[in-house]
Amino acid sequence: MTIRLSDEARQLAALFESETEATVRDCVVDKEYGRVLLLIKPGEMAKAIGPAGEHVSRVEERIGKPIKLVEDAETAETFVANALAPAAVYNVTISEHSDRVAYVEVDDADRGAAIGDGGKNIDAARRLAKRYCRT
């Protein structure tokens, strides 16, 4: 599967990598919510965030947009759980029918965090999962 990045997405990914030394695997400019979605290499989320969130905050200030970081994963289930972070996800089940659907169990207290204002977090998870969890 080939993922194509816009020039803007490539520039934002390069900027984030140079500022944080974390590896960006994908960058999506989310025009609907006015933010940038960055897929980070597994194990590098702490490097991407930085102490007290200073790395991601510095880049957000430079680009003038909020950033949502998602840690990449080996399995579709873990990928979906990571995409819904910081919500506490207990279980993810992926249907194996022709239309793949992820069923997610989230702590009641974190339901709002998983969905996000106006559905923006669940939309980000859905958008990234469509790019990476095809088979």
N, C-alpha and C positions, 0 to 999 in steps of 0.2 A: 504494500500500500504506500502511495506517495502522498506526502503532506506538503502542500505548497504554502509558503509564507509570503505575505506582501512585503514590499520594501520597508514599510513602516514597522512591521512585526520583526523583520530581521534586524533593523536598527535598534529596536527596543530590547531585543534579546541580547544583542552584542553589548549594549550599554549596561544591562543588568549583570551580565557575566563579568564585564570589566570592573564594575563597582563592587561586586560581592565575591568573585572567584567561584561562584556556584555554576554548575553546568545547566543551561537551559535547553530542554529537549523540544519544546514547542512554545510558541507565543501566538496568542489570539487577541486581536484588538476587538474588544466587545463594545461596539458603537452604541448598542441599545442601552447599556448601563454605564457608558462612559468610563470604562476601566480596561485593564490589561490582565489577561489570564496567562500565567507562566507555568509551564510544566517543568518541574525540577527533577534532576537525576536522583534516584533513590539514595538515601544516606546523606544528602547534601542540603537538607531543609534548614538545619541550624545555621549553616554557612550562609544560606540565602537570606535568612531572617536577620542574623547578626545579634549581638548583645542588645537586649532590651528592644529589639526590633529596629535598630538603627540603620541597618543596611537597606532594608526594604523601604523604610521611611525616607531615607536620603534619595533613593531613586524615584519614589512617588513625588517628592518635592521637585526634583529636576524635570520630570515629564508632565507634572500637573494633573496626574490621573491616579486613582487608586489602583493597587495591584492585588490580585488574588493569586496566591501561590498554591500549587497542587503538586504533591510528590508523586512521581511516576511509580509504577508497581509492576510486578511480574504477572499477577492474575487480575482478571476483570473485577473480581469481588473486592480485592484490596484497592484497586484503582478507584472504584466507585466510593468506597469508604473514605479514601484520602481526599477525593474531590468534595466530599461533604464536610470535611474538617473545618472548624473545630468541634462540630457536633459529635457526641459520643454515639458511634454506630456499633450496634451489637452484632448484627448479622446482615449479610447481603446474599441473596439467592438470585442467580441468573437463570431465567427460563431458557430452555433449549428448543423452543418452538421456532417457527420461521420468523416471527417478530420477537427478537430478543428483548426481554424486559428485566430490569433489575428491581427486585423487591428488597426494601431496606427497612430494618428495624432500628429505630432511633429512640433514645431515652426521651420520655415525654417532656422533660425540662429542656431538651435540646431541639425539639421539633422546629421551633422558630429559627434557630441558627442554621439548621439543615436547609430550610426553605429559603430563608433570607428575605429582605425587604422586597416586596413585589415579586417574589419567586426568583430573585437573581442568583442565589447560590445553587438551587436545584437546576436552573437553566444552564449554569456553567458546568455542572456535573454532567448533565445530559449532552451538552455540546461537545465536551472533551471525550466522553464515552463513545459518542458516535464516530469520533476521529480515530479512536484507538481500540475499541472493543468490538470489532466486527465479526470475528470468527470464534 
